[in-house]
Amino acid sequence: MDLGPDAENRQKRERRRRGAYIAPRATRPVAAFRQFFATPPVACPYIPGRAERKLVVELAGNGSALFYDDLSRAGFRRSHRFAYRPACCGCSSCVPVRIAVNDFSHTRSTRRIRNTNLDISGRLLAPRATPEQFRLFAAYQRSRHSDSDMASMTYSDYRGMLEDTPVRSAVAELRDASCGLVAASLIDLLDDGVSAVYSFYDPQQPKRSLGTWSILWLVEQCRRQGQPYVYLGYWIADSPKMAYKARFPALEQLTDGVWTAFEHPSPQPSHRERGEGGARVAGS
């Protein structure tokens, strides 16, 4: 499966852009206007004690895929047929991040992960659920996110997550030398790369770092296809589940509507450096 948009999509985007300047306001179709709405506040799933709100828009009608291309560059993510981004009062902890493929070069850590997984091959498939995928998904949820709503998802729920998409999506399957499925990623194919929607992997193989390898594999695929970005969603410094994204090389962040090089947070001083507590006991 080709990661890049086909020629027809390029032509549609060009016509859409030209039409935006040529068509008088009174003659533009009503469908071109999208209705955004804000969700009511709920408990934040990432930072305890905070409330979460989202700005949401439905991806419906003609041009949804092209519309989502632009939304992705504006920091939106997708869930089923809706795109969203955080809109929390007084909080900006969720930082959209992406990998700049052309600037990516392996670190010692990512090179080690690549070499560990040389026996794994990957391929892109149409977004169609399979029982094999769901067994891996369920095992991952039980091991890593047993207290989340996703841990109780049925096969029908999983199928909806993959197949209920109004944009150009795919599933990346990663298999070992025995053809066993060890990792999978639901991705959206954009006009400037891919958006990693959700990844899961075999929790019984921690030495492989399969979550990281899933992203590195997408970087390699984009490089082969000449696509410049892998969108990773949100980096959240105060959430261990999301802070790992800062480890990827060539990371960019969206700040005030502009993508810039990622600013790594300064290391927090130890208790001794802050003058707190006594001497640490060896091995603690």
N, C-alpha and C positions, 0 to 999 in steps of 0.2 A: 504493500500500500504506500502510495506517494504521500509524503508529509506536506508538500506544497500545495497551494490552491490551484485548481485547474484553470485553463485559459478562460472558460466561461465565467468563473467567478471574478477574474481580473477585469474582464470586459464589463460585467455588471457593476463592479465597484467604480470603474472609470466613468460609466454612464451616470451612476448615482452622484458622483462628485460634480460632474459637469452640470447635471440637472439641478443640483442644489443652487447653482449660481444663475442658471438661465430661467428657470420656472418662476413666474411671478408668485408672490405669496398667496394670492387669492386662488390660484389654480393648483397649488400643491395638494396632494391627496391627504385626507385626514389620517389615514393609516400611517403616514410618515411620522406623526407625533406619538411619542411613547409616554405612557402614564407611569411615573415613578411614585412610590409610596413608602412611608416609613413604618416599620413594625413597632408595636408597643414594647417597652423595656421588659427584658427577662433576665434571669441570673446568667452572668457571663460563664461560659463553659471553660474558659481558659485562666481567668484571674479571679480567685475567690473574693467575694465581697463587692464585686462590681456588677453593673447592669449593662446589658448588651442591647443595642438597637441596630437595625439594618435598613439601608436604602435598597429597595427591591423594584425590579421591573420585569415584566413578563416578556419572554422571547417568543413572540407569536407573529404569524403572517410572513409575507414575502420580505426577504432581506434580513431575516433574523441572524443568519450566520455572519453577514457583513456588519451588522449592528454590534454583534458580540465581539468581533475583532476589535472595534473601537473601544468597547467597554473594557476589554481585557487590558488595553493600554492605559485605561483610566483607573485600574486597580480593582475591577469587579471580578467576581468568581461566579461559577454556575452551579446550581443545584436543580436537577431535572429541567423544567422549562422556565426557570427564573434565574436572573442574574442579580447579584447582590454585592454590597460592600458595607463595611461597618459605618455607622453614623451615631456613635456613642457620645453623649454629652460629657464634655470635660475629659475625654480620654482619646488618645491617639496611639495606643500601644500596638495596634495592628498595622504593620508596615508592609505594603505590597513589595514583593521582591521577585527578581527574575535573574537568570544566568545569561550573560552575554557570551554566546557561543564562540564568536570570533576571538574573544579575549581569553577564553578558557585555556588553562594549562594545568596539568596534574600537579598536585602537591605530593609529598611523600605518602600521606595518608590515603589519598584517592588512588594513587598508583598501586599501593598495596592492595586496596579493595579490587581494583581492576585485575591485578595478577591473580588474586584469589579466585576470581570468577571466570577465568579463561575458558572453562569447560561449559559455560552457560551460553546458550544462543537465544536470540529473541526474534520476534516477528510481530508485525502489526496486523490486527484482524478487525473485521467489522464489529461494532458493539453488540454482540449477541452473547447472552449469558449461557453458561454450561454448568452442569452439575459438578464437574471437576473444579471449575473456578470457585463455585460456591462452597465446596468443602474446604478449600484453602482459605477463603474469606472468613468462614465461620471459625476455623481453627485460630486464625489470626486475631479475630475479635475476642475469643475466649481467653487467649493468652495475654493480649496487650490492652484491651479496652473492655474488660468484662463488666464494668459499671456503666457503660454508655448505652444509649438507645440502639446503636447499631448492632450490639451483641445479640439483640433479640430479633433481628431481621430474619424473615423467612426467605425462601428461594424466590417467591413472587416479589418480595420487596427488593431483593438484590437484582432481579431481572429488570424491575422498573428503574433502578438507579443507573443501569447500563443503557437500557434501550429507550428510555423516555427522554430523548434528546432532540431539540429542534435545530441543532447545529451539526457541523461535521465532526463526528467523534470516532474514536477507535479504542481498541483494547490492545495493550502491549503485553504479550505473554513471554515470560522468560522460563526456559527449560534447561535442565541439566543434561549430562551426557546420556542418561538413561531415559530421556524424554519426559521425565517427571516435571510437573509444573511447580516451580519454586517461588514465583512472584508474578504479579500482574498489576497493570496500571490502567485505569480509565483516563483517557486523555482527550482533549479537544484540539482539533487541528485548526490553527489560525493562519492568517495571511502573513504573519511574521514569525511563525514558530509553532510551539505547542504549549498547552496549558495542562499541567498535571493535576487532574481533578481528584483522584483518590488512588492510593497504592496499598497493596497488602502482599504479604509474603509468608514463607514458612517460618514460624517462630521457633522451630526446633533446630535451626541452623544459624545461630547467632554469630559465628565466626565469619560468615560470608558478608555480613553487613548488607543484607539484600535490599533494605529500604534505600540506602545510599546508592547501591549499584543500580537500582531501577532508574534513579534520576541521571546517573552518569551514562547509562545506556541511551536515554533520551537525548542527552547532550551529543553523544556520538552520532545518533541518527540525524539530528538536526544539522550537524556539521557535514555529513555526507550529502544531505539534501540542499545545503546552502541556506538553511533557515537560521536567523540570527538569535532567537531567544527561546528559553525554556522558562515559562512562568510557574512559580512555585507557590503562589498564594501569599499568605501573610506570615511574616516573621514577628514573633512576640517574645521580647526579651525575658519577661517574667513567667513564661510558660515553657516548662521543659519539653512538652510535646511539640512546640513550634520553634524553640530557640535553636535547634540543631541546624536550621537552614543557613545560619551564619557561617557554617564551616565550608560551604561550597565556594570554590574560587570564582573570580569574575562576577561576583554578585552585584546587582544594581537594586536600588530602592527608589520608590516613588514618593517624593516629598513636594508638597505644594504644586502638584501637577507636573513635575519634571522628574525624569529618570536620571539619577546620578549614581556614581560609585557608592557602594554600600559603606556606611560608616560603622566600623566595628566598635562595640561598646568598650569603654575602658574597664580593665579588670578591677573587680571590687577588692579593696584592701582587706587583709586578713584581720582576725580579732586582735593579734598582737600589734599590727600596724596602726590599728585604730585605738590602741591602748585599752582594749577590753579583755577581760578574763586573764587567766594565768598561763603558765607554760603548758603546752600540749604534751600529753603523754604519748610516747612512741607507739605507733600502730593504731592510734585512735583516729 
